C-alpha cells in the first residue's frame, strides 16, 4: 500500500495532481508483523461513551444477520450485512474522508485556512465535508449531474461548495468532475485534492478499520466477503486484511454493467453506457484498486439492484441505498455458485443509506418510469399488496375490457377533434401519422386550456396542442404496475409490439442533415439569434478558430437567460453556452438516435478527421456533420417507409 516515489516531506503531494488511472506503484506485501508495514497503522478503538465530536462516530458499524431474504432464497450459510450507513455521514466513505484528512494533517500537509477539493460521486464528498465542517476547512466538491439532489442538499448543509459536471464526460476530459477539480486546485491558493483514487489512506482506512471490525466480530472466521467496486479502496483494504487472516476466504467484486473495473475484460462488453446506481463503477481503473485480490467478479444491473435494495428495506429493515442492493443480489448468486454450506459466513458490505435516494428508487413512480418495478407475485409471504389486492395485481392489462381505440392524424383541427371526442365519449386520443407511428397525445382538458389562454385557435391542427408527457405500457404490464402509474397519471396508453423498423439499424449518416452552421464564442447573443432566425436553426455549435467544439447554444436557452437578465443581448454567446448535450458518431444507429431524442431535443453528429499539421504531426479532430432532431428522424422514416414494408 505504499508508493515507491514519495514526495518530499515539505511539498504537498495533494497539489501535484496525477491521473487517477495510473498503474499502482504499491509495494504492499504480507508483512510478518505490523511493525514491518511501510505505513503508519491505526489501532481499532471502541467508541467512547461520550464523543468529543461527531467524527468519533465514524467506524465500528454493526454487523447484522440477514434472515428473511436468506430463508426465502434457500441460502444455507449465515449472511451478515456490514451496515456502513451507521457512520456519522451516512456512508462507508466517511472512513476514507476522515482518514485522508487526518493523515494529511499528521504529515503537515494541511494547515488552518486551507481548501479541500474532491471529485466524487457524493459520498466521499460528504465524508470530507463532514471533516471540514468540524475542523474548519473550506470544502469544494465536484460531482457529476446524475448524482441525487439529496447528496447535494446534504453537502450544502455541511457548508461545502458544489460544482456539477456532465455525467457523460469521460474521466480524462477537462469537463469531467476530475478535470474540473484539477483546474480549481490549480487556480485556488492553498487548495488540495486529497484524491481518493490514488491516496493510500483510502484502502488503509478499510485495512485498519472495516476489515478488522469484521474479523473481530466473526472471530477471524470469514468464508466470503462481497464488496462493490467504486474507487476500489474499500475492496482492496478489506480484501488484503481478511485474506491475510483467512486465506481461504473468497472475495467477490461487484461492478455495474457499463463500468470497466471487472475482470476478465469480456465481462465488461455491453451496450450499456449509463447506469442509475450511484457510487460504484468507473470508466477507468483507479490506482488504489487491486483487482488481483478478487476471486470472482459479478456484473450488476440497475433493475436487480434497486429491487433488492427495496426488498432489504421491506423485509430486513435495512434502510440501504442502491449499491447495497447490487452487493446483496450478487452475494446470493455467489453463495450458490461457490456452494457455501451451513455454518459458513458471508459478509456483504452495504455502503450507504436510503437518505440519499428518497426521490429516486424509493419512489414507485421513479421506478415505474424506468421499467424497474417488479410485478407483485400472487403467492409468497412478502407481497406488498394487502386486503386481497394481490388477486388482481399480477394480472396483465390485457385482462381489461378496453374500448376499441380512436386515433387522429396531426392535420385534423382542434375543433374537429373536440367534436369527435365529445361524440365518442373519449377524454384523450393518440395522434398518429399515416404509418401508424404514435406522435403524441392530446386531451380535452389540454386543448381547452390552450384555446382559453389563446395559445392555439380551434382552427389550428391538433399537432399544435399535442404533448408527449404520457406513459406507454405493453399488453403484458401487470395491473399492479398500472395502478401505481395511475396514482400520478390520468391515463396510460396501452400498445402492443410490432416488428422492429428496419430503419433502426441504419446509421445516422443516412439522414439528410443540413450543412452545419457554427458560431465563434465572441459573436454576440443578439447576432446569434438573428442568424439562427434567418437560417431556420434552433441550435448551433460554438467552435473556436481551430474548429474545436466548445459547447452548444439554443434559441430557447439564450432567450430564457436574456428574459431572466442573466445575460444581455450584447454579451458574447459563450456566456449562454452550455455543454449538456449528446454527441454521436456517424456510425450511431437510428435506433439509438431515436431513444436519445425521447429525452433530448437534438443530438450533435460528429465525425473524426485526421489533420496533417506539418513536421510529421497528424492531429485528430472532431468535425461537425450536422444536428439531428426528432423532425429529421420522422421525415426520414416517412420517406423511407417502403424499407420497412419490404
N, C-alpha and C positions, 0 to 999 in steps of 0.2 A: 504493500500500500504506500510505498514511498517513491518519490520522484528522484531519479538519479541527478538530474540537473537542478539543484536547489538554488534559488536566487539569493543574492547577498542579504544578510540579516537586516541591513538598514534600508533596503529597497523593497517597496511593497509589490509582491507578485500579483496583487489584485488590480494593479494599473498596467500590467504587462499582459494585455489580452492575447490569448491564443485560441485557435479554432477548437471547438468542443468535440470534434470527431477525430483528433489526432490519436494515433496508437498510444496506449499507456506505456510509460517507462517504469511501471511498477516493479519493485524488487521484492514484493511480498514472498515470503516463504514460511513454512510452518516452523516457527522458532521453537527451540526446546523449552524455553521459558519466556514469559512476557518481558523479562529483563533484556532479552536479546532482540526484541522488536525494534525496528527503526523509528517507531512512533512513541509519542507520549500517550499512554492509555489512561483512561479514567475508570476508577473503581465504581462498580454499581452500588449506589447508596439507596436506602429506603427513603420514602417520602417523609419529611418532618411532619409532626402533628400540626404545627403552626408554621406556615410558609412565609419567609421574608418577602417574597414577591411571587407573582403568578408563574414565573419561569420555572419555579421549583415543582410545578405540576406538569412538567414535560418528562415523559418516561414512566416506567413502572405501570404500564397499561395492563388491564386484566386479560386473562386467557379464559375464554368462555366456551363451554361444551355446546356443540350443535346437536340437537336432539330430534325434533320432529322431521326435519328435512332428511337426515340420515336414515331415520326409520322408514320413511316413505320410499326412499331410493334404495333400500335394502343394502346399506353400507355396513359392513361388519366391524370395521375398525372405529376407534374413537377419533372424532374430528373436533378440533378446537379452533376457535376464531380469536386471533390476536387483535383486539379492538383498539386500533390506533386513534379512533375518534375521541377517546377519553383524554387525549393530550390537551393542553391549555388552549391551543389554537384550533383544535378540531381535526388534526390530521397527523400522519406519520412524518410529514415534512417539518413539523415543529422541532423534531430531534435534530435535523441537519441545520435548520436555521439557527438554532441556539449554539450548536457545536461549532459551526463555521465562524460565528461572531466571537465566541469565547476563545477559540484557538487563534484567531487573528489578533485579539486583544492581548493574549498571553505572549504572542510573538512581537508585540509592539508595533503592529501594522495599523491599528486603528487608534484614533485619538478623539477626544470630545470635539464635536462640531463637524466630524467627517460625514460624508454622504454614502449611503449604501444603495447600490443599484443592482437589480437582479432580473434577468429574463426568466420567466416562469409561467407555468400553466395555472398558477394561482396559489396552490397550497404552500409551496416553498416561499412565495411572496408573503403569505400570511404569517408563516413562521418567522421570517426575517423582520417583517413589520412589527410583530409582537415583541421581538427582542429589541428592535429600535425604539419602540414606544416606551419600554421600561427603562432602557439605558440612555435614551435621549439623542439618538442619531436621526438625521434626516433620511428618509427612505423613498426611493423611486422604484416602482415596479412596472416592468414592461411585459405585457401579456397579449396573446392572440385574441381576436374578437370573438371566437367561438366560446370562450370561457364564460361561465354563468355570471349573471349580474349580481347574484348573491355574493360571489367571491369579491367582485368589485366593491360592493357596498361594505363588506367587512374590512377590506383594505383601506377604504376611505375613512371608515370609522376609527381605524387604528392610526390615522394621520398620514398614511402613505399617499404619494402622488402617483397617479395611474397614467400610463401611456399604452394605448391599444394599437395593435398591428394586424395586418391582414392574415387570416388563418391560413390562406393558400400559399403564402410566401415561403419559399424554400429557406431552410435554416441559414444558408450562407449568402442570402441576398441582403442588400442594405435595408430592405423594408421589413425583414423578419424581426421577431422580438429580440433575437440575439444580436442582429446587426444594429438595431436602434439602440439597444443597451450599450453596445460598444461605442457608438457615436456620442451618446450622452456622457459616458465616462471620460472620453477624450476632451469634451467641451467644459465639464464642470470641475472646478478645482477641488482637490481632496476627496474625489469620488472613487469608490472601489466597487468592482464586480467580484463578489465572493465566489461566483462561478461554480454552481453545483455540478456542472458537467465534468469538471476537472479536479475539483478540490478534494484531496484525500480525507478531509474531515467528514465528507458525505458518507462513504462506506464505514469510516471509523465510528461514527455515531451509532451505527447498527451493529458493528462488531462488538463494541464495548457495552452497548445498551440493549437493543431489541433482542439480539441473539442470546445474550447472557440471561435476560429475563425468561426467555422461552426455555432454555436449558435448565435453569433453576426450578422453574415451575414443573417441568416434566422429569425431574430427577435425572438429567442427562440421557434420557431415552426418547429420541425423536426419530421416527421412521420415514417421515416425508414432510417437506415444507413447501408450500405453494405461494409464490410471490409474483405479482405483476411487475412488468418492466417499464419504467419511465426513464429516468437517468441511469438506472441500473445500480444506484448506490445502495438501496435497500437490499436488493437481490445479492449484490456482491458481499456486503458486510455480514449479512445473516448467513449466507452460504459458507463463507470462509470459516466463520467461528463454529458453526454447527458441524460441518464436515470434519473439522479438526477433532471434535469431541465425539461425534457419532459418524464414523467413516462410512457406514452403510446407509446413511440417510439419503433418500432421493430428493434432489432439488428440482422442483418443477417451475419453469418460467412461463408466464402468460403474457402474450403480446397481441394487440388487436390487429385484425385484418386492415391493411393499409399502412402498417408500420413495417420497418425492415430489421428489427432487432433480433428476431428469432433465427435459429439455425436448425437444419440446413437452409440455404438460401431459397430452395424450392418451395419452402413453406410460405414465403413472402410473396409469391407470384399470385396476383389478384387484380381484378379490375377496380377494386375499391380504392378510392383516393381520399375519402373523407370518412371519419367516424365520430360519433357523438360522445362516446365515453371519454371523459377528461382525465388528464394526469398520467396516462400510460401511452407508450408508443412514440416513436420519432421517425423522421426520415433520414437519420444518421445514427451511427453507433457512438454514444457518449464515451468519453475517455475512461470514466470510472466504472464502466460496465464490463465485468469479467465474465464473458459468456461461457468460458470453458468449465465453469463450476456447475452449469445446468445439465442435469441428466436427460431431460426431455422438455421440449418446448411445445406449447399448445397455442393455437391462434383462436382468439375470441371474436365474436361479432356483437354488434350493438344490441340486437333483439334478445339474445340469450342472457346477456349481461344485465340488462335492465329488468327483465322478467325475474331473474334470480335475485337481484337486489330487492325488488318489491316482495318477493317471496320470503326473503330473510327478515324483512321488516315485519311482515304479516305473521309468519309462523314462529320466528325465533325472538322477535322483539329487538332485533339488532338494527338500529337506525343508521344504516350504512349507505355509502354512495355507489355509483355505477361501477367503478373499477373493483369494488368489493364483490359485486355480482359476477364480474369476469373471473376473478380468482376462485370463487366458490364453485361456479358452474364447471370450470375446468379441473378443479380439485376432485370433484365427483367422477369425472372421466378418468383422471389419472389413477385414482384409487382402484377403479375397476380394471384399468389397463395393466397395472402392476400387481393385481391380485392381493391387495392388502387384506390381512386377516384380523380376526378378533384379538384384542389386546394390543394391537399396534396403534401408534399415534401419528396423526396427520395434523399439522398446524397450518392454518390459512391466514395470511396477513390481510386485514381489512383496513385499507389506507385512510379513508375519511368518512365523514358522516353525511346524512341527508340534508344538513343545513345548507350546503352549497347548491342544492338542486331542487329546491322546493317548487320552482316554477318549471322544472324540466320533467324528469321521468316519474316524479311523484304525481304528476298531473295526468289523468286519463286522456284529456284532450290532446296534450302534447304527444303522448304515446300513440294515440289513435292517428294523428296526422302523419306519423312516420311509419304506420303499419307495424308497430311494435306490440300492440295489445294481443294477448293470447286468449283464444276462445275459452270460456269457462267450461270445465268438464262437468258432466251431469253427475258422475259418481265421485267419491273421494271425500275426505274429511276437511279439505282445505278450501272448499268453494267459497267465493266471496259473496255469492248470491244467497239471499235468505228468503223466508216466507214463501217458498215454493217457486220463486222466480227461476231457479235453475232448471225447471222443467221445460221452459221455452227458450232460455237464453242461448242454448247451444244449437238451436235450430237455425237453418240458413234463411237468408232473406227471401229466397225463392218460395218459402212457405207462405209468404204474404200474398193475399189476393189483390195484386196491384192492377190498376186500370191500364188499358192499352195506352201507350204513350202518344202524346201530341207534340209535334215539333214545329218550329217556324224557321224560315230562311232569313238571313241577315237583312235582306232588302225589304221585307214586309214592314209596313209602317207601324208606329206605336199605337195609333188609333185602331187599326185593323186587329192588332194583337190583343189589345184590351177587350175588344168586342168578342173575339173568338174565345178568349179565356173566360169571359163572363158567360157566354153561351154554353161552353163545355164544362164549366164549373171547376176550372183549374186556377190555382193561385200562382203557379210558376211554370215555366216551359223552357226546354233546352233550345238553343239556337244552333242549327247545323247547316253545313254547306251542302252543295249538290252531291258531294261524295258521301255524305252522312257523317262527316267528322264533326265532333262536338266543339263549337267555337266558344260557347259560354252559356250563361243562364240569364233569364230575365224574370222578374217577379212583378205582380200587380203593384205591390207596395213601392218597389223601387222606381217603376215607371211613373206612377202617380206623383211620387215625391219630386222627381226630376222635372215633371211638367209644371207642378205647382211653383217650383223655385225658378222656373223659366230657363232651366239648363238645357232642356230639349223642347221641341214642339211636337204636337200629336202627329204632324205630317212627316216627321223625321223617320229614317229607317230604324228598326228596332235595335240594330247593332250599336247605335249611339247610347242606348240605355243598358247595354249588356255588361255583365261583370263576371269575373272568374273566381270569386270567393265562395266556392262551394265544394263539398266533398263528394267524391265518386267512390262507389263500392262495387264489388263484384257480386255475382249471384251466390257465391259461397260464403259471403260475410255472415257472421252469426248475428242473431237478433240482440244478443248481449252487447256486441260492439255497436250495432245500430242505436241501441238505447242510450249508450254513453254519448254518441255523437249528437243525438237529438236533445241532449241536455243543454247544448250550446248552439245548435243549428236548427233552423226551422224545417229543413228538409235535407235529404241526401239523394243523389242521383244514382240509381242502380243501373249498371251497364253489364253487358256480357261480352266475353272475349271474342275477338275476331282474329283472322290471320294477320300476322305482323306485316306491315307495309314493307315491300321490297326496297323502298327508297331509304329505309332507316339504316341500311348498311353502307350506303353510298357516302363518299367523303364530302366534306364541306366545300371542297373545290368545285363540286358540281353546281353550286349555287351561282347564279349570275349576279354577283355583287357589284355594286357601283365602284368606279375608281375612287380610291380613298382620298379624303381631304384631311389635311393636318394643319395645326397652328403651332407657332412657337410660343414659349412661355411668356414672352414680353408683349404679345398682342393684347390689347385691352379687351375687357369683357364686352363693352359696347360693340367694338368691331367684330368680335367673335359671334355675338348674337345676330348681327346684321348679315354676316357672310353665311351663317347657318340657315337663316331665314331665306336668303337668296338662293342657296344651293339645295334647299329642301332636306337638310340633315337635322337630326335631333341631338346628335352627339358627335364628338370629334376627338381624336387623339391629340395629345400635346407632345411634341417632339423637340429635341434640341437640334443644334446645327449639324450634329453628326448623324441625325436620324434616329437616335435612341428614344424609346418610348418612355416618357416621364410620368404620364398619367392620362386621365380622361376628363373631359368636361361635357356636361349635358345642358340643354336649354333649361330643363326643369330645375336642375341644381343651381345654375347661375341665377335664374330668376328668383328662386327661393331665397338665396343669400342676399341678393340686392334688396328684395322686399323687407327682409329682416335687418337690413342695414349692417350686415356683417361685412359686405364689400360694397365698393362704389363702381358704377359703370366704367369709370376711368382707370380702375385698378387693372394690373396685369392679370391675364387669365389664369396664371399659376396660383393665384390666391383662391380661386374657386375650383381648383383641380383636386381630384381625389383618385385613389388607387384601388377602390373596392370594385373591381370588375374582373371578369374572367377572360383569359386569353387562351385560344386554342390553335392548334397547328392545322395545316392543310389536310392532314390525314385523319382528323377527327371525324367520326361518323355523324350523319344527320340525326341518327337516333340519340346520340349523346347531346348534340346541339339542342334537339327538341326538349330533352329533360332539363337542360340548363335554362332554356327560355321559359320554363314553367315558373321560375322564380326570378329571373333576370330579364331586363328589358332588351338587352343586347349582349353579344359576345364579340370580342375583337379577334379577328382571324389574322394570324401572322405566319410568315414562312421564313425559314432560315436561309441566310445568304452568306457566302464566304466573300470577303473583300480583300484584295491584294493592296497593301499599303506601302510597298517598297521595302528594300533591304530584306527580301525573302520573308517578310512578315505577312501572314494572312490572318485577318480577324474574322470572327463570326458575328453577324448582325441579325437582328430580327426585323424583317421588313413587313410593313402592313399590307395585307391583301385586301381587307375590307372589313366592314362591320355587318354582322348578321343579326337580323331581328326576326321576331315571330312572323311578321308580314312577309319577309323574304322566304321563309320556310313554307308558309301557306301558299304563296304564289307558285313556288316550285312544285309542291305536291299537286296543286290543281293542274298545272301544265303537264305534269308527268304522271297523271293518274293511270294512263294506259300501261305503265310499267307494272303496277300492282295488278291490273286486270289480266295481264298476260301471265 
